[in-house]
Amino acid sequence: MNTQERNEKIELYGRGFSLLKAALAEVPAEAMKWKPEPKEWSVHEIIIHIADSESNAALRARKLIVEPGGILMGYDQAEWADVLNYHDHNLQDALEVTRLARKTTYELIKRQPEEVFTHAIIHPEINEPYTFDKWIDIYSRHIPGHIEQIQNNLKLWKNK
């Protein structure tokens, strides 16, 4: 990806939390724990997943900066949601974790020299090099992708 594309994705990454808050403002409290299907996530579970994912993403970004060539920890997001019983987690705490992980990581990325974006690490679930550009591409789209999921859940909840 070129510098302009990277910078656009970094800015989208930086706006992620405010986009999420705006989407959540549309979800009534009674719809938060409703699941479209038993194996699908409720809005509440999506938010807890985002907090866990953003925590991992923040660590991955730091690993890319400091320890290129290192190995990342993979995780099974569905297993985390099930075993950690996401409906028992505090929603406001998860939002605060997400806000801080995004804020601090965005600020960190903005200060990096160009050569850092060529760094790569080993991801146990991906067979190709996991570059910083790949990280930026994945996490710039992470919250917007879940906003679509939240909006779909809300639409289904309204039509049930």
Stockholm file with secondary structure:
# STOCKHOLM 1.0

chainA/1-160         MNTQERNEKIELYGRGFSLLKAALAEVPAEAMKWKPEPKEWSVHEIIIHIADSESNAALRARKLIVEPGGILMGYDQAEWADVLNYHDHNLQDALEVTRLARKTTYELIKRQPEEVFTHAIIHPEINEPYTFDKWIDIYSRHIPGHIEQIQNNLKLWKNK
#=GR chainA/1-160 SS CCHHHHHHHHHHHHHHHHHHHHHHTTSCGGGTTCCSSTTSCCHHHHHHHHHHHHHHHHHHHHHHHHCTTCBCCCCCHHHHHHHTTGGGSCHHHHHHHHHHHHHHHHHHHHTCCGGGGGCEEBCTTCSSCEEHHHHHHHHHHHHHHHHHHHHHHHHHHHTC
#=GC SS_cons         CCHHHHHHHHHHHHHHHHHHHHHHTTSCGGGTTCCSSTTSCCHHHHHHHHHHHHHHHHHHHHHHHHCTTCBCCCCCHHHHHHHTTGGGSCHHHHHHHHHHHHHHHHHHHHTCCGGGGGCEEBCTTCSSCEEHHHHHHHHHHHHHHHHHHHHHHHHHHHTC
//
